[in-house]
Structures are given as C-alpha cells and as structure tokens.
C-alpha cells in the first residue's frame, strides 16, 4: 500500500507544509486539504473516492477547487464520502451556490461532477481497499479510518483529542502495521491541544502504548514551527517503536522495513 502525503501538516507554510490530503494507490484520497493542489490535473482526474474525516477547512479546502479543475474530464462523478454531519456541513456551508457552486447538481443532478455519499455502517470497499470508520473526538462530526488492502492495514486518526475509543478499536487488529496519528503540539502546549481537541506528545505516548511493538507510528498534522520539537520529544519518550515523521510531499510504502 502506497501512501502519498500530499499534505500532512497542521497548517500551511511554503511548499513543505500543506494541509491534510493523503493519496492511497493513486485513486483514493483521505481528506482534500491544500495538499491536493500538489497533484497535476491528470492525477486529480484519477481520484475516484475522497474519504473525508471532517469538514474543517484544512481538510476540505481543495475539494471544491479540485472538482472545478477536473469538471468535464471524468466519465463518472468523483465520490466524496463522510459522516452524515460532514455531508450536511458541506452541502449547507460550502456547496451552497454562495461560497461555491453546487457541483452535486452541475451539469445536471442526474450526471453531476461530484456525488456526496454517506459512509455505510458496514465496511466500505473502494478500489481494492476495505475502509472501516473509526471514532474521533474533535468537537464536530469527525471520524478516523482503518484501511486494509489484503496484506496490511493502517489506521488514520483524523483530527482528534485523546480518546481511548479509537485506540481500543485498533489495538487488537491482527494485520495492523501502522497508525497515522495526529500530534499537533509539543508538551509545552498541552493546554492549547486540549482546548482545540488535538493531540500533544504525552497523549500520543500514553495512548499508543496499547499497540503491539511492531506497529509503527506515522506522526502527522504537526503544527508549523513545532515539527522538530515534537520529533525530539517523541523519539526520547518512545525509543523502541518505529516513528515516521513525514513532511508534505513525502511517500511511504507499507509494509515498512523492520527496525
């Protein structure tokens, strides 16, 4: 399973810090933040499915722009999946013909450029991947994902505060190979992390301890200017687990080599 971190920062800064957009195997996106702008038009056109974790701007900013860019260049609509509350926010506050045209009925309701789909209760199967929705705690409708390709599985937390429900759901998954977990703040900003329902280093250390030792941590959504501080704290507190710290534009292929 190849994961392209088109954007994996908790903010924007130059070209190395773009907001959340992960591409899996060329046709599936998790979120569609500003990192989506790093794709060529042809690459955008190959995206069949967008799995949305929530509707904060840094995770959906490029969805309307991407659809506008490739409008008329795909034989089928792009499908964007989300929780019912996420779909409602996008319909009411983004694709409302005020902030942006409603591409779910353009050019026609029967043949639109974009279709918004509610995530099913059962696992979703898209382009050779099994997608299971996981709980997240971010103060608005939000979720994470467990994604399996038949060889390995990887969990994505989305944006979340400390929540044992997410970790309890994945700790016994037999083929779990890695967890892409947000860690927005170093420990000196614990209060800010708690207020904004994000993770800080000590929360990651505490909650990830339930995972088997072979499960790697992929640390994403680091706020610009804190990346090195977060990295140093995590490496000192979790010395015996593989930790990946990608920047926007990096890629990983799972399974990762053993330590």
LUMDODREN-991958 format. One record per residue: x, y, z of N, C-alpha, C in turn. Coordinates in steps of 0.2 Angstrom, whole numbers, padded with zeros to 4 digits. Layout:
    nc1    nc2    nc3   cac1   cac2   cac3    cc1    cc2    cc3
      X      Y      Z      X      Y      Z      X      Y      Z
...
This chain:
    nc1    nc2    nc3   cac1   cac2   cac3    cc1    cc2    cc3
   0004  -0006   0000   0000   0000   0000   0004   0006   0000
   0003   0010  -0005   0007   0017  -0005   0003   0022  -0003
   0006   0026   0002   0003   0032   0004   0007   0038   0002
   0004   0043  -0002   0007   0049  -0003   0005   0055   0001
   0009   0058   0005   0007   0063   0010   0007   0069   0006
   0002   0071   0002   0002   0077  -0002   0002   0083   0002
  -0002   0082   0008  -0001   0087   0013  -0002   0083   0020
   0002   0085   0025   0001   0081   0031   0003   0086   0037
   0003   0093   0036   0004   0097   0041  -0002   0100   0045
  -0001   0102   0050  -0007   0106   0054  -0008   0113   0052
  -0004   0115   0047  -0005   0122   0044  -0002   0122   0037
  -0001   0128   0035   0002   0130   0029   0008   0134   0029
   0013   0133   0026   0019   0137   0026   0024   0135   0020
   0024   0139   0015   0028   0137   0009   0026   0131   0006
   0030   0127   0003   0028   0121  -0001   0029   0115   0004
   0032   0115   0009   0034   0109   0014   0028   0108   0019
   0024   0113   0020   0019   0112   0025   0012   0114   0021
   0009   0108   0019   0002   0109   0016  -0003   0105   0020
  -0009   0107   0020  -0014   0104   0025  -0016   0097   0022
  -0020   0093   0026  -0021   0086   0026  -0024   0084   0019
  -0020   0079   0016  -0023   0076   0010  -0018   0070   0009
  -0020   0064   0010  -0016   0058   0009  -0019   0054   0003
  -0015   0052  -0002  -0017   0048  -0008  -0015   0041  -0007
  -0019   0036  -0008  -0018   0029  -0007  -0019   0026  -0014
  -0013   0023  -0017  -0013   0020  -0023  -0017   0023  -0029
  -0016   0030  -0029  -0017   0034  -0035  -0025   0036  -0036
  -0029   0032  -0033  -0036   0033  -0034  -0040   0035  -0028
  -0038   0035  -0022  -0041   0037  -0016  -0038   0042  -0012
  -0042   0047  -0010  -0039   0052  -0005  -0042   0051   0002
  -0038   0052   0007  -0041   0054   0013  -0040   0061   0014
  -0046   0065   0015  -0046   0072   0015  -0044   0075   0009
  -0045   0082   0008  -0044   0085   0002  -0042   0093   0004
  -0037   0093   0009  -0034   0100   0011  -0030   0103   0005
  -0026   0107   0007  -0022   0111   0002  -0017   0107  -0001
  -0015   0101   0002  -0010   0096  -0001  -0013   0094  -0008
  -0019   0094  -0009  -0022   0091  -0015  -0019   0096  -0021
  -0018   0102  -0020  -0015   0106  -0025  -0008   0104  -0028
  -0005   0099  -0025   0001   0097  -0027   0000   0091  -0032
  -0006   0089  -0034  -0007   0085  -0039  -0008   0088  -0046
  -0006   0085  -0051  -0007   0088  -0058  -0014   0087  -0059
  -0017   0090  -0065  -0024   0089  -0067  -0025   0082  -0068
  -0020   0079  -0072  -0021   0072  -0073  -0022   0067  -0067
  -0018   0069  -0062  -0018   0065  -0056  -0025   0066  -0052
  -0027   0072  -0052  -0034   0074  -0049  -0039   0070  -0053
  -0039   0069  -0059  -0044   0066  -0063  -0044   0058  -0062
  -0039   0056  -0059  -0039   0048  -0057  -0042   0047  -0050
  -0043   0052  -0047  -0046   0051  -0040  -0053   0049  -0041
  -0055   0043  -0038  -0062   0041  -0039  -0066   0042  -0032
  -0062   0042  -0026  -0065   0042  -0020  -0061   0047  -0015
  -0065   0051  -0012  -0062   0055  -0006  -0065   0053   0000
  -0061   0051   0005  -0064   0049   0012  -0063   0055   0016
  -0068   0058   0018  -0067   0064   0022  -0068   0062   0030
  -0063   0065   0034  -0063   0064   0041  -0068   0069   0045
  -0068   0075   0042  -0072   0080   0045  -0072   0086   0040
  -0076   0091   0042  -0077   0097   0037  -0073   0103   0039
  -0068   0103   0043  -0064   0109   0045  -0060   0111   0038
  -0059   0117   0037  -0057   0120   0031  -0050   0117   0029
  -0045   0115   0034  -0039   0112   0032  -0039   0105   0029
  -0045   0102   0029  -0046   0095   0027  -0051   0095   0021
  -0054   0101   0019  -0059   0101   0013  -0057   0106   0008
  -0052   0111   0010  -0051   0117   0006  -0051   0116  -0001
  -0048   0110  -0004  -0046   0109  -0011  -0052   0105  -0014
  -0056   0102  -0010  -0062   0098  -0013  -0066   0102  -0019
  -0068   0108  -0017  -0072   0112  -0022  -0067   0114  -0028
  -0061   0116  -0026  -0057   0118  -0032  -0055   0112  -0036
  -0053   0106  -0033  -0051   0100  -0037  -0057   0099  -0042
  -0063   0098  -0039  -0069   0096  -0044  -0070   0102  -0049
  -0069   0108  -0048  -0069   0113  -0053  -0064   0112  -0058
  -0058   0110  -0056  -0052   0109  -0061  -0054   0104  -0066
  -0056   0098  -0063  -0057   0092  -0067  -0064   0091  -0070
  -0068   0096  -0069  -0075   0096  -0071  -0075   0095  -0079
  -0079   0090  -0081  -0080   0088  -0088  -0074   0083  -0091
  -0069   0082  -0086  -0064   0077  -0089  -0064   0070  -0086
  -0070   0069  -0082  -0071   0062  -0080  -0077   0059  -0083
  -0077   0053  -0084  -0084   0050  -0087  -0089   0049  -0081
  -0086   0048  -0075  -0091   0047  -0069  -0089   0053  -0064
  -0094   0054  -0059  -0093   0059  -0054  -0088   0056  -0049
  -0084   0061  -0046  -0080   0059  -0040  -0084   0058  -0034
  -0083   0053  -0030  -0087   0052  -0025  -0083   0054  -0018
  -0087   0058  -0014  -0084   0060  -0008  -0088   0057  -0002
  -0085   0054   0002  -0088   0050   0007  -0087   0054   0014
  -0092   0054   0018  -0092   0057   0025  -0097   0055   0030
  -0097   0056   0036  -0102   0055   0041  -0108   0060   0039
  -0114   0058   0041  -0120   0062   0039  -0119   0070   0041
  -0116   0071   0047  -0115   0078   0049  -0110   0081   0044
  -0105   0078   0042  -0100   0081   0037  -0103   0082   0031
  -0107   0078   0028  -0110   0079   0022  -0115   0085   0022
  -0118   0086   0028  -0123   0091   0029  -0119   0098   0029
  -0114   0098   0033  -0110   0104   0033  -0107   0106   0026
  -0105   0102   0022  -0103   0104   0015  -0108   0106   0011
  -0114   0103   0011  -0120   0105   0007  -0122   0112   0009
  -0123   0113   0016  -0126   0119   0019  -0121   0125   0018
  -0114   0124   0019  -0110   0129   0020  -0104   0130   0015
  -0104   0125   0011  -0098   0126   0005  -0102   0126  -0002
  -0105   0120  -0003  -0108   0119  -0010  -0115   0122  -0010
  -0115   0128  -0008  -0122   0132  -0007  -0124   0137  -0012
  -0120   0137  -0017  -0120   0142  -0023  -0119   0149  -0020
  -0116   0150  -0014  -0114   0156  -0012  -0106   0156  -0011
  -0104   0151  -0006  -0097   0150  -0006  -0094   0147  -0012
  -0097   0142  -0015  -0095   0139  -0021  -0101   0136  -0024
  -0101   0135  -0031  -0106   0132  -0035  -0108   0125  -0032
  -0114   0122  -0033  -0116   0116  -0030  -0114   0111  -0036
  -0108   0108  -0036  -0106   0103  -0041  -0110   0096  -0040
  -0114   0096  -0035  -0118   0089  -0035  -0124   0089  -0039
  -0125   0095  -0043  -0131   0095  -0047  -0128   0099  -0054
  -0122   0100  -0055  -0119   0103  -0061  -0115   0097  -0064
  -0116   0096  -0071  -0120   0100  -0075  -0128   0098  -0074
  -0129   0092  -0072  -0136   0090  -0070  -0136   0086  -0064
  -0142   0086  -0061  -0142   0081  -0055  -0142   0074  -0056
  -0143   0072  -0063  -0143   0065  -0065  -0135   0063  -0066
  -0131   0068  -0068  -0124   0067  -0071  -0120   0072  -0068
  -0119   0073  -0061  -0115   0078  -0058  -0108   0077  -0059
  -0104   0082  -0057  -0096   0081  -0057  -0094   0078  -0050
  -0098   0079  -0045  -0097   0077  -0038  -0103   0074  -0035
  -0102   0068  -0032  -0108   0065  -0028  -0105   0064  -0021
  -0109   0067  -0016  -0108   0066  -0009  -0112   0060  -0006
  -0108   0056  -0003  -0110   0049  -0001  -0109   0048   0007
  -0115   0046   0010  -0114   0045   0017  -0111   0038   0019
  -0106   0038   0023  -0102   0032   0025  -0107   0026   0027
  -0106   0020   0025  -0111   0015   0027  -0109   0012   0034
  -0113   0009   0037  -0112   0006   0044  -0107   0000   0043
  -0107  -0004   0037  -0103  -0009   0036  -0097  -0007   0033
  -0091  -0011   0032  -0085  -0009   0029  -0087  -0007   0021
  -0083  -0001   0019  -0084   0001   0013  -0078  -0002   0008
  -0080  -0004   0002  -0075  -0007  -0002  -0074  -0002  -0008
  -0068   0001  -0009  -0067   0005  -0014  -0060   0004  -0017
  -0060   0003  -0023  -0054   0002  -0027  -0049  -0003  -0024
  -0051  -0009  -0022  -0047  -0014  -0019  -0045  -0013  -0011
  -0048  -0008  -0008  -0047  -0006  -0001  -0053  -0008   0003
  -0053  -0010   0009  -0058  -0011   0014  -0057  -0005   0019
  -0063  -0001   0020  -0062   0005   0024  -0067   0004   0029
  -0065   0005   0036  -0069   0004   0042  -0069   0011   0045
  -0074   0014   0047  -0075   0020   0050  -0073   0019   0058
  -0069   0024   0060  -0067   0024   0067  -0069   0030   0071
  -0070   0030   0077  -0072   0036   0081  -0066   0041   0082
  -0068   0047   0082  -0064   0053   0083  -0067   0058   0088
  -0063   0061   0091  -0066   0066   0096  -0063   0073   0095
  -0067   0077   0091  -0064   0083   0088  -0069   0089   0089
  -0075   0088   0093  -0080   0093   0094  -0085   0094   0089
  -0084   0091   0083  -0089   0092   0077  -0089   0085   0075
  -0094   0083   0070  -0094   0077   0067  -0087   0075   0064
  -0084   0070   0066  -0077   0068   0064  -0076   0060   0065
  -0072   0058   0061  -0070   0051   0061  -0063   0049   0059
  -0061   0043   0060  -0054   0041   0058  -0056   0035   0053
  -0051   0032   0051  -0052   0026   0046  -0047   0021   0048
  -0049   0014   0047  -0045   0009   0046  -0045   0006   0039
  -0039   0006   0036  -0039   0004   0029  -0035  -0002   0028
  -0038  -0007   0024  -0035  -0013   0023  -0034  -0015   0016
  -0028  -0017   0014  -0028  -0019   0006  -0027  -0027   0005
  -0028  -0031   0010  -0027  -0038   0010  -0021  -0040   0012
  -0016  -0036   0013  -0009  -0038   0015  -0008  -0035   0022
  -0009  -0028   0023  -0008  -0025   0029  -0014  -0020   0030
  -0015  -0017   0036  -0020  -0012   0037  -0016  -0006   0041
  -0019   0000   0040  -0016   0006   0043  -0022   0010   0045
  -0021   0013   0051  -0027   0017   0054  -0025   0024   0054
  -0030   0028   0052  -0029   0035   0052  -0033   0039   0057
  -0031   0043   0061  -0035   0045   0067  -0039   0051   0065
  -0037   0054   0059  -0040   0061   0058  -0038   0066   0063
  -0042   0071   0064  -0041   0076   0069  -0045   0074   0075
  -0041   0073   0081  -0045   0071   0087  -0041   0073   0093
  -0045   0073   0099  -0041   0074   0105  -0040   0067   0108
  -0037   0066   0114  -0036   0060   0117  -0043   0056   0118
  -0043   0050   0115  -0050   0046   0115  -0048   0039   0115
  -0049   0036   0120  -0047   0029   0121  -0051   0024   0116
  -0057   0027   0114  -0061   0023   0109  -0058   0021   0103
  -0054   0026   0100  -0051   0025   0094  -0045   0019   0095
  -0042   0020   0100  -0036   0015   0102  -0039   0008   0103
  -0044   0008   0107  -0047   0001   0109  -0049  -0002   0102
  -0052   0002   0097  -0054  -0001   0091  -0049  -0004   0087
  -0042  -0002   0088  -0037  -0004   0083  -0032  -0009   0087
  -0032  -0009   0093  -0026  -0012   0097  -0025  -0019   0095
  -0031  -0023   0094  -0031  -0030   0093  -0032  -0032   0085
  -0031  -0027   0081  -0032  -0029   0074  -0026  -0033   0072
  -0027  -0039   0069  -0021  -0043   0068  -0016  -0041   0063
  -0018  -0038   0058  -0014  -0036   0052  -0012  -0028   0053
  -0013  -0025   0058  -0012  -0018   0059  -0004  -0017   0059
  -0002  -0013   0054   0005  -0012   0053   0007  -0005   0055
   0003   0000   0054   0005   0007   0056  -0002   0011   0058
   0000   0016   0062  -0006   0021   0064  -0003   0028   0062
  -0007   0031   0057  -0006   0038   0056  -0010   0043   0061
  -0006   0045   0066  -0009   0049   0071  -0007   0056   0071
  -0012   0060   0072  -0011   0067   0073  -0007   0069   0079
  -0002   0073   0079   0001   0076   0085   0002   0083   0084
  -0002   0087   0085  -0002   0094   0083   0003   0098   0087
   0004   0097   0094   0008   0101   0098   0013   0097   0102
   0018   0101   0104   0023   0098   0109   0020   0098   0116
   0023   0096   0121   0020   0095   0128   0020   0102   0131
   0024   0107   0129   0023   0114   0132   0016   0117   0130
   0013   0114   0125   0006   0117   0123   0001   0112   0124
   0001   0109   0130  -0004   0104   0131  -0011   0107   0132
  -0011   0113   0135  -0017   0116   0136  -0021   0118   0130
  -0017   0121   0125  -0019   0123   0119  -0022   0116   0115
  -0018   0111   0115  -0021   0105   0112  -0027   0102   0115
  -0028   0103   0122  -0034   0101   0125  -0040   0105   0123
  -0039   0112   0123  -0044   0116   0121  -0047   0115   0114
  -0042   0114   0109  -0043   0113   0102  -0045   0106   0100
  -0045   0101   0105  -0046   0094   0104  -0042   0091   0099
  -0035   0092   0100  -0030   0089   0096  -0025   0085   0101
  -0021   0082   0098  -0016   0078   0102  -0010   0081   0103
  -0007   0080   0109   0000   0083   0111   0004   0076   0112
   0011   0077   0113   0016   0072   0113   0014   0067   0119
   0013   0069   0125   0011   0065   0130   0005   0060   0129
   0000   0063   0126  -0006   0059   0124  -0004   0054   0119
   0000   0055   0114   0002   0050   0109   0006   0045   0113
   0010   0047   0117   0014   0042   0121   0010   0037   0125
   0005   0040   0129   0001   0036   0133  -0004   0032   0129
  -0007   0034   0124  -0012   0030   0121  -0009   0025   0116
  -0004   0026   0113  -0001   0022   0109   0003   0016   0112
   0003   0016   0119   0007   0011   0122   0003   0004   0122
  -0004   0005   0120  -0008  -0001   0120  -0006  -0005   0114
  -0003  -0003   0109  -0002  -0006   0102   0004  -0011   0103
   0004  -0016   0099   0010  -0021   0099   0016  -0017   0096
   0022  -0019   0098   0028  -0016   0097   0030  -0015   0090
   0027  -0019   0086   0029  -0019   0079   0025  -0014   0075
   0020  -0011   0078   0015  -0006   0074   0019   0001   0074
   0020   0003   0068   0023   0010   0068   0019   0016   0069
   0021   0021   0071   0018   0027   0072   0020   0032   0066
   0015   0034   0062   0016   0040   0057   0013   0046   0060
   0018   0051   0062   0015   0057   0065   0014   0062   0060
   0008   0064   0060   0005   0069   0055   0002   0075   0059
   0000   0080   0055  -0003   0086   0057   0001   0090   0063
   0007   0090   0062   0012   0094   0066   0011   0101   0064
   0010   0105   0069   0009   0112   0068   0016   0115   0065
   0015   0120   0060   0022   0123   0058   0026   0126   0063
   0032   0125   0063   0036   0128   0068   0037   0124   0074
   0033   0119   0075   0034   0114   0081   0037   0107   0079
   0038   0106   0072   0040   0099   0070   0046   0096   0073
   0051   0100   0074   0057   0097   0077   0056   0096   0084
   0053   0100   0088   0051   0099   0095   0047   0093   0096
   0042   0092   0092   0038   0086   0093   0042   0080   0091
   0046   0080   0086   0050   0074   0084   0055   0072   0090
   0058   0077   0093   0063   0076   0098   0060   0073   0104
   0054   0076   0106   0050   0073   0112   0048   0066   0111
   0045   0065   0105   0043   0058   0104   0048   0053   0104
   0054   0054   0100   0059   0050   0100   0062   0048   0107
   0062   0053   0111   0065   0052   0118   0061   0048   0122
   0054   0049   0121   0049   0045   0125   0047   0039   0123
   0048   0038   0116   0046   0031   0113   0052   0029   0109
   0057   0026   0113   0063   0024   0109   0063   0018   0105
   0058   0013   0107   0059   0007   0104   0053   0005   0099
   0050   0010   0096   0045   0009   0091   0047   0013   0085
   0045   0011   0079   0047   0014   0073   0042   0020   0073
   0045   0026   0072   0041   0033   0071   0043   0036   0065
   0038   0037   0061   0039   0041   0054   0036   0048   0055
   0040   0053   0052   0038   0060   0053   0038   0063   0046
   0033   0061   0042   0033   0064   0035   0032   0071   0035
   0034   0074   0029   0033   0081   0028   0028   0081   0021
   0025   0086   0020   0021   0086   0014   0025   0085   0008
   0023   0080   0003   0027   0078  -0002   0030   0072  -0002
   0031   0069   0005   0034   0063   0006   0029   0057   0004
   0032   0051   0003   0028   0045   0002   0031   0039   0006
   0026   0035   0008   0028   0028   0012   0025   0022   0008
   0028   0017   0008   0025   0011   0005   0025   0006   0011
   0019   0003   0012   0018  -0002   0018   0018  -0009   0015
   0021  -0014   0018   0024  -0014   0025   0031  -0010   0025
   0032  -0007   0030   0038  -0003   0031   0044  -0009   0033
   0050  -0007   0031   0055  -0012   0033   0056  -0012   0041
   0057  -0018   0043   0058  -0019   0051   0064  -0015   0053
   0063  -0013   0060   0068  -0009   0063   0075  -0013   0063
